[in-house]
């Protein structure tokens, strides 16, 4: 999974678009673009343990290596490779179930919203657009003041349009 970083001009265009939208409304608009919502270390270690275990079992079954310390070392090497080698994370991320990736991205979006809402007055309407590139996930979180004026169905349509536009 390749993550394209925004250029300086891209960041300026987004900032200008947000400022323009904020001039037309009283809401605080925030866009968060995260390369990934989670490091998925638990999955990397699990996949490393499984691959290392299968490799060690194969070596033991063929009698190529039978000493326990070497078999354990093989498992630890595979766990370390998958946990700490950057390109292996991209490979393993594809193996993490989509449901888990989206759950963790939604959780991270909520954390971002809570962090934002602590720094803004309770009377200020908030709209947070959270995009996680690695998970191919987008979410809009709004404050109660915004939800009273604009229903969730509208924001769901915005997300559908955004994801459709990005995919093409």
N, C-alpha and C positions, 0 to 999 in steps of 0.2 A: 504494500500500500504506500503510495507516494504522497507525501504531504507537501503541497506547494505553499511556500511562504509568501505573504503579501509584500509587494514592493512598497517603497515609501509613497509613491504616487497612488497606489491602491488604497493605502491607509488614509491618505488625505481625502480621496474621493468618498470613502465610507464616512469619515468624520464630517465632511461637508454635507453629505446626504442626511446624516443624523441631525446635524445642527439645523438644516432646512426643515426637517420634519418637526423638530422641537419648537421652531418658531411658529409653526401652525397649530401647536397644541400646548397644553400646560403639563403634559406628561414628561417624565424622565425616561428617555429611550436609551437602552444600552444594548450593544452587540458584543457578544463574546464568541470568538472563534478559537477553539482549542484544537491543537493537533491530535490529541487523544484524551479521553475522559478518565482513563485509568491506565496503570502500567501493566495490569493483569499478571503480576508476579506469581500469584497462586497458580494460574494456569500454566505459566512457563515452567515452574518447578514441577507441576504434575506431569506435563508432557515430557520433561527431561527425565523424570523418574520412570515413566513408562518406557520411553525409548531406551534408556540406560538399562532398565531391568530386562527388556527383551533381548538387547545386545548381550548382556551378561549371561542370560539364560542360554542363548545360542552358543556362546563361547564355552560355557560349562557343559552343555549337552554334547558338543562335538569334541569335548575333552581338550580343546585348544588352551584354555585357561581354567584351572580348577581351584586355585588358591583363593580363599575368601577375601583377603585384603585387596587383591587385584580386581576381583569382581565388584567389590564395593567401590573401589576407585573408579572403575568404568562408569558405574551409576552416577557418582558424584561429578565426574567430568561432563557427562551429558546434561546433568541438571545445571551445572555452571554455564555450559555452552548456550543452552536455551534461555537461561535467565539473564545472562550478561552480554551476549553478542547481539549488537543492534539489529542486524538483518534477520536474525531468527525470531525476533519479536514480531516483525511484520508477517512472517510465515505463520507463527502460532496464533496471531490475532485472527487470522482467517479460520482457525479451528475452534475459536471460542464461539459458542452458540450465539446467534443473532439476538435472541431474547435476553441473554446475559449482557451483551454489549449495549443494547438499548436501555436495559434497566440501569446499568452503571452510568450511562450518559445522562439519563433522566435524573438520577440521584445527584450527579455533579451539577446539572442545571439548577436543581433546587438549592444546592449549597451556594452557588453563585448568586441566586436570587436572594437568599437569606442574608448573605454578606452585603449585597447591594442595599437591601431594605433597612439594614442597621444604620446606614450612612445617609439616609434620606428621611425627611419628615414623613410622619404617618399620613399627612394630608396631601402628599404629592403622589399623583398617579404614576405607576411604574410599569414599563413594558420591557421585558428582557428577551432578546433573541439569542438563544444559545445554539451554536453550531459546533459539532464535534466531527472533524474531518475523517479521522481513522474509522469511526463507527458509522459514518454516513448517516448522521443523525442531526435533526434540527428540532428545536422545541421553543415555543413562545410561552413565557410565564408573565402573567399580569396581576396587578394588585386588585383588591376588591373594588376600588374606585373605577378602575378601567372596566372590570367585568360587569359592573352595573350599567355601563353605557354601551359596551360592545360585547356581544355574547361570544362564548368559546367557539361556536360554529364558524364565526368569521375568521378567527385566528387559525382554526384547522384548515380553512380554505387557503389562507395565506401560506401555511406550511406546505400544503399540496402543490400550490403554484410554484413555490420556491424549489421544492425537490424535483418537480417536473422540469423546470427551467434549467436546473443544475445538471440533470441527467442528460439533457440534449446537447 
